[in-house]
């Protein structure tokens, strides 16, 4: 019976500069063995920067192209994001889905389901009313429907949610006050959980069209398995959310001692996830997290070689239709 492998990997600010070829070579030398070890048929990537060959040229995926050129993924089908409202990639933190097989559909999602909104901060201590803060996602979600060899489709959503770091908020006491930090932390949570909501509601549309759909939501959630974004994406409720539309966390099937994708100040943390619908999880066989020798993101020396995130890969059996 044929198998296939689905993986997610945050490449940690993948960039390229024509003036620093040695730096890119070192990063490539560190990343390529991990990419090859994944042996993925479908690969979700995050934190891909885009570059210009010329000062006034459009941004292109130069770093990604050069990284993949000598790997098994060089000729894979590809879906990538563009800056919302534009036709070229953003300068930083783009997404890509690579697939051995053709894609029946692809699109990016950015406030297509959940509209932007303005949050009115409480009045300052002096009675003044601060300006409303717009709640908008930092980057889009990326979706692709991959045509599997058995005639079925795998619906893949690649996402990179906002990190839970405070957003600068202007208050009467300035940007650096404790109040500004508190309100900024709240706004960051609204952005992170709001985009998780949009991803989950998009998955609902897939279930509406096909109740037994094979769906995977993968990427850097910037949230552990107990945080609200992960719980929301799984389908609400607790970590063991039930029901036909609940998603299964395949990364949590790794033995506890190896169940982490980032090390933060000595604490192993699981923030990169691979969620699967019941129909997809039924064909799951194994999950691996390639975290051997992972650097601590707090103490890692610059420039970082490789990535401070460990990739996650799951193996499935491809059942005949």
The 8 nearest C-alpha neighbors of each residue, nearest first, counted from 0:
[[1, 2, 316, 317, 318, 319, 3, 315],
 [2, 0, 317, 316, 3, 318, 315, 319],
 [3, 1, 316, 317, 315, 0, 314, 4],
 [2, 4, 315, 314, 40, 316, 317, 5],
 [3, 5, 314, 39, 40, 313, 315, 41],
 [4, 6, 41, 313, 312, 39, 42, 40],
 [7, 5, 312, 42, 311, 39, 43, 313],
 [6, 8, 43, 311, 310, 218, 42, 44],
 [7, 9, 310, 44, 10, 43, 45, 311],
 [10, 8, 45, 11, 44, 308, 46, 219],
 [9, 11, 306, 46, 13, 45, 8, 12],
 [12, 10, 306, 9, 46, 13, 307, 308],
 [13, 11, 46, 47, 14, 10, 48, 92],
 [12, 14, 47, 48, 11, 10, 46, 62],
 [13, 15, 48, 62, 12, 47, 16, 49],
 [16, 14, 62, 23, 17, 50, 61, 13],
 [15, 17, 18, 19, 20, 14, 23, 50],
 [16, 18, 19, 20, 15, 52, 23, 21],
 [17, 19, 16, 20, 15, 21, 22, 23],
 [20, 18, 16, 21, 17, 22, 23, 15],
 [19, 21, 23, 22, 17, 18, 24, 16],
 [22, 20, 24, 23, 19, 25, 26, 18],
 [21, 23, 25, 24, 20, 19, 26, 15],
 [24, 22, 26, 20, 25, 21, 15, 27],
 [23, 25, 21, 27, 22, 26, 28, 20],
 [26, 24, 28, 22, 23, 27, 21, 29],
 [25, 27, 304, 23, 29, 305, 28, 24],
 [26, 28, 24, 30, 29, 25, 31, 66],
 [27, 29, 25, 26, 30, 31, 24, 32],
 [28, 30, 305, 26, 27, 31, 304, 25],
 [31, 29, 305, 27, 33, 32, 28, 26],
 [30, 32, 34, 33, 27, 28, 29, 35],
 [33, 31, 35, 34, 30, 36, 29, 28],
 [34, 32, 36, 31, 35, 30, 37, 29],
 [33, 35, 31, 37, 32, 36, 30, 38],
 [34, 36, 32, 37, 38, 33, 31, 70],
 [37, 35, 33, 38, 34, 32, 39, 31],
 [36, 38, 39, 34, 35, 33, 312, 6],
 [39, 37, 36, 35, 40, 34, 4, 71],
 [40, 38, 4, 37, 41, 5, 42, 6],
 [39, 41, 99, 4, 98, 3, 5, 42],
 [42, 40, 98, 5, 39, 97, 99, 6],
 [41, 43, 6, 97, 96, 7, 5, 39],
 [42, 44, 7, 96, 95, 157, 6, 8],
 [45, 43, 8, 95, 9, 94, 7, 96],
 [44, 46, 9, 94, 47, 10, 93, 8],
 [47, 45, 92, 12, 93, 11, 10, 9],
 [46, 48, 93, 13, 92, 45, 12, 94],
 [49, 47, 91, 14, 90, 13, 92, 93],
 [48, 50, 60, 90, 59, 58, 88, 91],
 [51, 49, 58, 59, 61, 60, 52, 48],
 [52, 50, 58, 53, 56, 57, 59, 54],
 [51, 53, 56, 50, 54, 58, 59, 57],
 [54, 52, 56, 51, 55, 57, 50, 58],
 [53, 55, 56, 51, 52, 57, 58, 50],
 [56, 54, 53, 57, 51, 52, 58, 50],
 [57, 55, 53, 51, 54, 58, 52, 59],
 [58, 56, 51, 59, 87, 55, 50, 52],
 [57, 59, 51, 50, 49, 88, 87, 56],
 [60, 58, 49, 50, 61, 51, 57, 88],
 [61, 59, 49, 63, 62, 64, 50, 58],
 [60, 62, 64, 63, 59, 50, 65, 49],
 [61, 63, 15, 65, 64, 14, 60, 66],
 [64, 62, 66, 60, 65, 61, 67, 47],
 [63, 65, 61, 67, 62, 66, 68, 60],
 [66, 64, 68, 62, 63, 67, 61, 69],
 [65, 67, 63, 64, 68, 27, 62, 69],
 [68, 66, 73, 70, 64, 65, 69, 72],
 [67, 69, 73, 65, 70, 66, 64, 72],
 [70, 68, 67, 73, 71, 66, 65, 72],
 [71, 69, 67, 72, 73, 68, 35, 31],
 [70, 72, 73, 69, 35, 74, 67, 75],
 [73, 71, 75, 70, 74, 67, 97, 68],
 [72, 74, 68, 67, 70, 71, 75, 69],
 [75, 73, 72, 76, 71, 99, 68, 77],
 [76, 74, 99, 72, 98, 73, 97, 77],
 [77, 75, 98, 97, 101, 99, 74, 100],
 [76, 78, 97, 96, 75, 98, 79, 95],
 [79, 77, 96, 95, 97, 105, 80, 143],
 [80, 78, 95, 94, 96, 77, 81, 141],
 [79, 81, 94, 93, 88, 107, 141, 95],
 [82, 80, 88, 87, 86, 89, 83, 85],
 [81, 83, 89, 88, 85, 84, 87, 86],
 [84, 82, 85, 81, 109, 139, 138, 86],
 [83, 85, 82, 86, 81, 87, 109, 89],
 [86, 84, 82, 83, 87, 81, 88, 89],
 [85, 87, 81, 82, 88, 84, 83, 80],
 [88, 86, 81, 85, 58, 82, 89, 57],
 [89, 87, 81, 82, 58, 49, 80, 90],
 [88, 90, 82, 91, 81, 93, 49, 87],
 [89, 91, 49, 48, 88, 50, 58, 92],
 [92, 90, 48, 89, 93, 49, 47, 46],
 [93, 91, 46, 47, 48, 45, 94, 12],
 [92, 94, 47, 46, 80, 91, 48, 45],
 [95, 93, 45, 80, 79, 44, 47, 46],
 [96, 94, 79, 44, 78, 43, 97, 45],
 [95, 97, 43, 78, 42, 77, 44, 79],
 [98, 96, 77, 42, 41, 76, 75, 95],
 [99, 97, 41, 76, 100, 75, 40, 77],
 [98, 100, 75, 40, 76, 41, 101, 97],
 [99, 101, 98, 146, 145, 147, 102, 76],
 [102, 100, 146, 76, 145, 103, 98, 99],
 [103, 101, 145, 104, 144, 146, 143, 100],
 [102, 104, 144, 145, 146, 101, 105, 143],
 [105, 103, 144, 102, 143, 106, 145, 142],
 [104, 106, 143, 142, 144, 78, 102, 103],
 [107, 105, 142, 141, 108, 143, 104, 78],
 [106, 108, 141, 140, 142, 139, 80, 109],
 [107, 109, 140, 139, 111, 141, 110, 106],
 [108, 110, 139, 111, 140, 107, 83, 136],
 [109, 111, 113, 114, 112, 108, 115, 197],
 [110, 112, 109, 108, 113, 114, 197, 201],
 [113, 111, 110, 197, 114, 200, 201, 109],
 [114, 112, 110, 197, 111, 115, 193, 196],
 [115, 113, 110, 116, 112, 111, 135, 109],
 [116, 114, 135, 134, 110, 113, 133, 117],
 [115, 117, 134, 133, 114, 118, 135, 132],
 [118, 116, 133, 132, 131, 134, 119, 115],
 [117, 119, 132, 131, 120, 133, 116, 134],
 [118, 120, 131, 117, 132, 121, 130, 129],
 [121, 119, 118, 129, 131, 122, 132, 130],
 [122, 120, 123, 119, 128, 129, 127, 124],
 [121, 123, 128, 127, 126, 120, 129, 124],
 [122, 124, 126, 125, 127, 171, 128, 121],
 [123, 125, 126, 122, 127, 171, 172, 121],
 [126, 124, 123, 127, 171, 122, 128, 172],
 [125, 127, 123, 124, 122, 128, 121, 171],
 [128, 126, 123, 122, 125, 129, 124, 171],
 [127, 129, 122, 123, 130, 126, 121, 120],
 [130, 128, 120, 127, 131, 122, 170, 123],
 [129, 131, 132, 128, 119, 120, 169, 118],
 [132, 130, 119, 118, 117, 120, 129, 133],
 [131, 133, 118, 117, 134, 119, 130, 120],
 [134, 132, 117, 116, 135, 118, 131, 115],
 [133, 135, 116, 115, 117, 190, 132, 118],
 [134, 136, 115, 133, 190, 137, 116, 110],
 [137, 135, 138, 190, 194, 134, 139, 109],
 [136, 138, 135, 161, 139, 190, 160, 191],
 [139, 137, 136, 140, 109, 93, 83, 92],
 [140, 138, 109, 108, 107, 141, 136, 83],
 [139, 141, 108, 158, 107, 157, 109, 142],
 [142, 140, 107, 157, 156, 106, 108, 139],
 [143, 141, 156, 106, 105, 155, 107, 157],
 [144, 142, 105, 155, 104, 154, 145, 102],
 [145, 143, 154, 104, 103, 102, 153, 152],
 [144, 146, 102, 153, 152, 103, 147, 101],
 [147, 145, 152, 102, 101, 103, 100, 151],
 [146, 148, 151, 149, 152, 150, 145, 100],
 [149, 147, 150, 146, 151, 100, 317, 152],
 [150, 148, 147, 151, 319, 320, 317, 318],
 [151, 149, 148, 147, 146, 152, 320, 319],
 [150, 152, 147, 149, 146, 153, 148, 320],
 [151, 153, 146, 145, 147, 144, 154, 150],
 [152, 154, 145, 213, 144, 214, 155, 146],
 [153, 155, 144, 214, 143, 213, 215, 152],
 [154, 156, 215, 143, 142, 214, 216, 153],
 [157, 155, 142, 216, 141, 215, 217, 158],
 [158, 156, 141, 217, 218, 43, 216, 140],
 [159, 157, 140, 218, 160, 217, 156, 219],
 [158, 160, 219, 220, 218, 45, 161, 157],
 [161, 159, 220, 191, 221, 158, 219, 162],
 [160, 162, 191, 163, 221, 159, 190, 137],
 [161, 163, 221, 164, 160, 191, 187, 222],
 [164, 162, 187, 161, 188, 165, 184, 221],
 [165, 163, 162, 184, 187, 166, 183, 161],
 [164, 166, 184, 183, 187, 180, 167, 163],
 [165, 167, 183, 187, 168, 184, 164, 186],
 [168, 166, 183, 174, 165, 169, 179, 180],
 [169, 167, 179, 183, 174, 166, 170, 182],
 [170, 168, 174, 173, 179, 167, 171, 129],
 [171, 169, 173, 172, 179, 174, 168, 129],
 [170, 172, 173, 123, 169, 125, 124, 127],
 [173, 171, 170, 176, 174, 175, 179, 169],
 [172, 174, 170, 171, 175, 169, 176, 179],
 [175, 173, 169, 179, 168, 176, 167, 170],
 [174, 176, 173, 179, 177, 180, 172, 167],
 [177, 175, 179, 178, 174, 172, 173, 180],
 [176, 178, 180, 179, 181, 175, 182, 174],
 [177, 179, 181, 176, 180, 182, 170, 172],
 [178, 180, 176, 168, 182, 177, 181, 174],
 [179, 181, 183, 177, 178, 182, 165, 184],
 [182, 180, 178, 184, 183, 179, 177, 185],
 [181, 183, 185, 179, 184, 180, 178, 186],
 [184, 182, 166, 165, 180, 186, 185, 181],
 [183, 185, 165, 187, 181, 182, 186, 180],
 [184, 186, 182, 188, 183, 187, 189, 181],
 [185, 187, 189, 183, 188, 184, 182, 190],
 [188, 186, 184, 190, 185, 189, 165, 163],
 [187, 189, 191, 185, 186, 190, 192, 184],
 [190, 188, 186, 192, 187, 193, 191, 185],
 [191, 189, 193, 187, 188, 192, 136, 194],
 [192, 190, 161, 188, 160, 193, 194, 189],
 [191, 193, 195, 228, 189, 194, 190, 188],
 [194, 192, 196, 190, 195, 189, 191, 197],
 [193, 195, 197, 196, 192, 191, 190, 198],
 [194, 196, 192, 198, 193, 197, 228, 232],
 [195, 197, 193, 199, 194, 198, 200, 192],
 [196, 198, 194, 200, 195, 199, 113, 112],
 [199, 197, 201, 195, 196, 200, 194, 202],
 [198, 200, 202, 196, 232, 201, 197, 195],
 [201, 199, 203, 197, 202, 198, 196, 204],
 [200, 202, 198, 204, 203, 199, 197, 205],
 [203, 201, 199, 205, 200, 204, 198, 206],
 [202, 204, 200, 206, 201, 205, 207, 199],
 [205, 203, 207, 201, 202, 206, 208, 200],
 [206, 204, 202, 208, 203, 207, 209, 201],
 [205, 207, 210, 209, 203, 208, 204, 212],
 [208, 206, 204, 205, 209, 210, 203, 202],
 [207, 209, 205, 206, 204, 210, 212, 203],
 [208, 210, 206, 212, 211, 207, 205, 204],
 [211, 209, 206, 212, 207, 208, 205, 244],
 [212, 210, 209, 278, 213, 206, 277, 276],
 [213, 211, 209, 210, 214, 206, 278, 205],
 [212, 214, 279, 153, 278, 276, 154, 211],
 [215, 213, 154, 276, 275, 212, 153, 155],
 [214, 216, 275, 155, 274, 217, 154, 156],
 [217, 215, 156, 274, 273, 155, 157, 275],
 [218, 216, 273, 157, 272, 215, 274, 7],
 [217, 219, 158, 157, 271, 7, 272, 159],
 [218, 220, 271, 159, 221, 270, 160, 158],
 [219, 221, 160, 222, 270, 159, 271, 218],
 [222, 220, 270, 162, 219, 160, 161, 223],
 [223, 221, 270, 220, 226, 229, 228, 224],
 [222, 224, 270, 269, 226, 225, 268, 229],
 [223, 225, 226, 229, 222, 269, 230, 270],
 [224, 226, 223, 230, 227, 238, 229, 222],
 [227, 225, 223, 222, 229, 228, 224, 230],
 [226, 228, 230, 229, 231, 225, 192, 222],
 [229, 227, 231, 192, 230, 195, 226, 232],
 [230, 228, 232, 231, 227, 226, 224, 233],
 [231, 229, 227, 233, 235, 228, 232, 238],
 [230, 232, 235, 228, 234, 229, 233, 227],
 [233, 231, 229, 199, 234, 230, 228, 195],
 [234, 232, 246, 230, 231, 245, 235, 229],
 [233, 235, 245, 231, 232, 240, 246, 230],
 [236, 234, 231, 230, 233, 240, 237, 232],
 [235, 237, 240, 230, 238, 234, 231, 239],
 [236, 238, 239, 240, 230, 235, 225, 234],
 [237, 239, 240, 230, 225, 236, 224, 233],
 [240, 238, 237, 241, 236, 247, 233, 245],
 [241, 239, 237, 236, 238, 245, 234, 235],
 [242, 240, 245, 239, 243, 244, 234, 236],
 [243, 241, 245, 244, 240, 234, 246, 277],
 [242, 244, 245, 277, 241, 210, 276, 211],
 [245, 243, 242, 246, 276, 234, 277, 206],
 [244, 246, 234, 242, 241, 233, 243, 240],
 [247, 245, 233, 276, 275, 274, 244, 234],
 [246, 248, 275, 274, 249, 276, 245, 280],
 [249, 247, 274, 250, 251, 273, 275, 246],
 [248, 250, 251, 252, 273, 274, 247, 286],
 [251, 249, 252, 248, 253, 273, 272, 286],
 [250, 252, 249, 253, 248, 258, 254, 255],
 [253, 251, 250, 249, 254, 286, 248, 285],
 [252, 254, 251, 258, 250, 286, 255, 257],
 [253, 255, 256, 257, 258, 252, 251, 250],
 [256, 254, 258, 257, 253, 251, 259, 252],
 [255, 257, 254, 258, 259, 253, 267, 290],
 [258, 256, 255, 254, 259, 253, 288, 290],
 [257, 259, 255, 253, 256, 254, 269, 251],
 [260, 258, 269, 268, 267, 257, 261, 290],
 [259, 261, 309, 269, 308, 268, 271, 290],
 [262, 260, 268, 308, 259, 267, 263, 269],
 [261, 263, 267, 295, 266, 268, 265, 296],
 [264, 262, 266, 265, 296, 295, 297, 261],
 [265, 263, 297, 266, 295, 262, 296, 298],
 [264, 266, 263, 262, 267, 295, 297, 296],
 [265, 267, 263, 262, 264, 268, 261, 295],
 [266, 268, 262, 259, 261, 263, 265, 269],
 [269, 267, 259, 261, 262, 260, 270, 266],
 [268, 270, 259, 260, 223, 271, 261, 258],
 [269, 271, 223, 222, 221, 220, 219, 268],
 [272, 270, 219, 218, 220, 269, 260, 221],
 [273, 271, 217, 218, 250, 270, 274, 219],
 [272, 274, 217, 249, 216, 250, 248, 275],
 [275, 273, 248, 216, 247, 215, 246, 249],
 [276, 274, 215, 247, 246, 280, 214, 279],
 [275, 277, 246, 214, 279, 278, 213, 280],
 [276, 278, 280, 279, 281, 275, 246, 247],
 [279, 277, 281, 213, 276, 280, 211, 212],
 [278, 280, 213, 276, 281, 277, 282, 275],
 [279, 281, 283, 277, 282, 275, 278, 276],
 [280, 282, 279, 278, 283, 277, 276, 315],
 [281, 283, 315, 280, 316, 279, 284, 317],
 [284, 282, 315, 280, 281, 314, 285, 316],
 [283, 285, 315, 314, 282, 316, 286, 313],
 [284, 286, 314, 313, 283, 287, 315, 252],
 [287, 285, 313, 312, 253, 250, 314, 249],
 [286, 288, 312, 311, 289, 313, 253, 285],
 [287, 289, 311, 290, 310, 309, 312, 286],
 [288, 290, 309, 310, 291, 287, 311, 33],
 [291, 289, 309, 293, 288, 292, 260, 259],
 [290, 292, 293, 289, 309, 288, 257, 294],
 [291, 293, 290, 294, 289, 295, 309, 307],
 [292, 294, 290, 291, 307, 295, 309, 262],
 [295, 293, 307, 299, 296, 292, 262, 298],
 [294, 296, 262, 297, 298, 263, 299, 264],
 [295, 297, 299, 263, 298, 307, 294, 262],
 [298, 296, 295, 264, 263, 299, 262, 265],
 [297, 299, 295, 296, 300, 264, 294, 263],
 [300, 298, 296, 295, 297, 294, 301, 303],
 [299, 301, 302, 303, 298, 296, 297, 304],
 [302, 300, 303, 299, 304, 298, 296, 297],
 [301, 303, 300, 304, 22, 299, 26, 305],
 [304, 302, 301, 300, 305, 306, 299, 307],
 [305, 303, 26, 29, 306, 302, 25, 30],
 [304, 306, 29, 30, 26, 303, 307, 27],
 [307, 305, 11, 308, 10, 304, 303, 309],
 [306, 308, 296, 294, 261, 293, 11, 309],
 [309, 307, 261, 306, 260, 9, 310, 11],
 [308, 310, 260, 290, 289, 288, 261, 311],
 [311, 309, 8, 289, 7, 288, 308, 312],
 [310, 312, 288, 7, 6, 287, 289, 309],
 [313, 311, 6, 287, 5, 286, 37, 288],
 [312, 314, 286, 5, 285, 4, 6, 287],
 [315, 313, 4, 285, 284, 3, 283, 286],
 [316, 314, 283, 282, 284, 3, 2, 4],
 [315, 317, 2, 282, 318, 1, 3, 283],
 [318, 316, 2, 1, 315, 319, 3, 0],
 [317, 319, 316, 320, 149, 0, 282, 1],
 [320, 318, 149, 317, 150, 0, 148, 1],
 [319, 149, 318, 150, 151, 317, 148, 147]]
